[in-house]
Amino acid sequence: MPSSPIHWTAAQLRETLKDCDNIEVIEAAAGIAPGRMPLYRSEKFDSDPRKGSLSSTLLAAKSNVSDRPVAEVEVRDFPAFLRELDRDIALLKIDIEGGEVALLEALLDDPVAQRIDFIFVETHETKLPPDLVARSRALRKRVSRMARPGVDMDWV
């Protein structure tokens, strides 16, 4: 059975995208600071890796994952990653299983946000601890007053 959801998922992506020479699969988590963090996964990962990999997260308090980490993963400073692209971004989709709130806060505070046309976010509010739910609601108010980037926090 697979032991690490990040390696399993990356292998699946590489196989699916093997004929796309303009896509790079980076085995790292999107975050707000570089480093390493524990990765948590669904208890169902071993029996159904495809479905179980969808819940993998850096957020130990997320309600649908095991309380034991399965791996330590590299975390990339995602706003810095976007700045280094040195080009405008038409669409950014964020679905990082509980890490969306901190990442969206950091992105919106960074000048790189002005280079993004649209951000689609799945917030996982039904599975988040109360402090993140409150921050998510504050973000909803903030983005409702913004012209750029356009932000849709109800993507599912």
C-alpha positions as CSV (number, residue, x, y, z in Angstrom):
1,M,0.0,0.0,0.0
2,P,1.2,3.6,-0.6
3,S,2.8,5.2,2.4
4,S,3.0,8.9,1.5
5,P,0.2,10.7,-0.1
6,I,2.4,13.4,-1.6
7,H,4.6,10.9,-3.4
8,W,1.6,8.9,-4.6
9,T,-0.2,12.0,-5.8
10,A,2.9,13.4,-7.6
11,A,3.4,10.1,-9.3
12,Q,-0.2,10.0,-10.5
13,L,0.1,13.6,-11.8
14,R,3.4,12.9,-13.6
15,E,1.8,9.9,-15.3
16,T,-1.3,11.8,-16.3
17,L,0.7,14.8,-17.6
18,K,3.6,12.9,-19.2
19,D,2.8,14.3,-22.6
20,C,2.6,17.9,-21.4
21,D,6.0,19.4,-21.6
22,N,4.9,22.8,-20.2
23,I,3.9,21.5,-16.8
24,E,6.2,20.8,-13.8
25,V,5.0,18.8,-10.9
26,I,6.6,20.2,-7.7
27,E,6.4,17.9,-4.7
28,A,5.9,20.6,-2.1
29,A,3.1,22.2,-0.1
30,A,1.9,25.8,-0.8
31,G,2.4,27.9,2.4
32,I,3.3,31.4,3.6
33,A,6.8,30.6,4.6
34,P,9.5,28.1,3.5
35,G,10.3,25.2,5.7
36,R,9.2,21.6,6.5
37,M,5.9,20.5,8.1
38,P,4.2,17.3,9.0
39,L,1.6,16.0,6.5
40,Y,-1.7,14.4,7.8
41,R,-3.9,12.2,5.7
42,S,-7.3,10.5,5.7
43,E,-7.5,7.1,7.5
44,K,-8.9,5.8,4.2
45,F,-5.8,6.5,2.2
46,D,-4.3,3.0,2.3
47,S,-7.6,1.4,1.1
48,D,-8.4,4.1,-1.5
49,P,-5.4,6.3,-2.3
50,R,-7.2,8.2,-5.0
51,K,-10.0,9.3,-2.7
52,G,-7.9,9.4,0.4
53,S,-5.2,11.7,-1.1
54,L,-7.9,14.4,-1.5
55,S,-7.8,15.1,2.2
56,S,-4.1,15.3,2.8
57,T,-3.2,18.5,4.8
58,L,-0.7,20.3,6.9
59,L,-3.5,21.2,9.3
60,A,-3.6,18.6,12.2
61,A,-6.8,20.0,13.5
62,K,-8.8,19.3,10.3
63,S,-11.6,17.0,11.3
64,N,-11.3,14.4,8.5
65,V,-7.7,13.3,8.9
66,S,-5.7,11.1,11.2
67,D,-4.1,12.8,14.2
68,R,-0.8,11.2,13.3
69,P,1.4,12.7,10.6
70,V,2.6,10.4,7.8
71,A,5.4,12.4,6.4
72,E,7.3,15.6,6.6
73,V,7.0,17.7,3.5
74,E,8.7,20.7,2.0
75,V,6.6,23.9,2.3
76,R,7.2,26.7,-0.3
77,D,6.5,30.4,0.3
78,F,3.7,30.6,-2.3
79,P,3.5,34.4,-2.6
80,A,7.3,34.4,-3.2
81,F,6.9,31.6,-5.8
82,L,4.3,33.7,-7.6
83,R,6.5,36.8,-7.5
84,E,9.3,34.8,-9.0
85,L,7.1,33.8,-12.0
86,D,7.5,37.4,-13.2
87,R,4.3,37.4,-15.2
88,D,0.6,38.0,-14.7
89,I,-1.6,35.1,-13.6
90,A,-5.0,34.7,-15.2
91,L,-6.4,32.1,-12.7
92,L,-5.3,30.7,-9.4
93,K,-7.2,27.8,-7.8
94,I,-6.5,27.2,-4.1
95,D,-7.6,24.0,-2.5
96,I,-5.1,23.1,0.2
97,E,-7.2,21.4,2.7
98,G,-7.4,23.9,5.5
99,G,-4.4,26.1,4.6
100,E,-6.5,28.4,2.4
101,V,-7.2,31.0,5.0
102,A,-3.6,31.8,5.9
103,L,-2.5,31.6,2.2
104,L,-5.2,33.9,1.0
105,E,-4.5,36.4,3.8
106,A,-0.8,36.5,2.8
107,L,-1.6,36.7,-0.9
108,L,-4.0,39.6,-0.5
109,D,-1.4,41.5,1.6
110,D,1.3,40.9,-1.0
111,P,1.7,43.2,-4.1
112,V,1.7,40.0,-6.3
113,A,-2.1,39.9,-5.8
114,Q,-2.4,42.7,-8.3
115,R,-1.0,40.5,-11.0
116,I,-3.7,37.8,-10.5
117,D,-7.0,38.2,-12.4
118,F,-9.1,35.5,-10.5
119,I,-8.7,33.3,-7.4
120,F,-11.0,30.4,-6.8
121,V,-10.8,29.0,-3.3
122,E,-12.4,26.0,-1.5
123,T,-12.4,27.1,2.2
124,H,-13.3,23.8,4.0
125,E,-15.2,25.9,6.6
126,T,-17.2,22.8,7.8
127,K,-14.0,21.0,8.7
128,L,-12.0,23.9,10.2
129,P,-11.4,24.9,13.8
130,P,-13.5,28.0,15.0
131,D,-10.6,30.5,14.8
132,L,-10.1,29.7,11.1
133,V,-13.8,29.9,10.4
134,A,-13.8,33.4,11.9
135,R,-10.8,34.4,9.8
136,S,-12.5,32.9,6.7
137,R,-15.6,35.0,7.3
138,A,-13.4,38.1,7.6
139,L,-11.8,37.3,4.3
140,R,-15.2,37.0,2.7
141,K,-16.0,40.5,3.7
142,R,-12.6,41.8,2.6
143,V,-12.8,40.2,-0.9
144,S,-16.3,41.4,-1.4
145,R,-14.9,45.0,-1.5
146,M,-12.0,44.2,-3.9
147,A,-11.9,44.8,-7.6
148,R,-8.7,42.9,-8.2
149,P,-8.1,40.1,-7.9
150,G,-11.6,38.7,-8.3
151,V,-12.0,36.1,-5.5
152,D,-14.6,33.3,-5.4
153,M,-14.5,31.6,-2.0
154,D,-17.4,29.2,-2.8
155,W,-15.6,27.1,-5.3
156,V,-16.2,23.4,-4.8
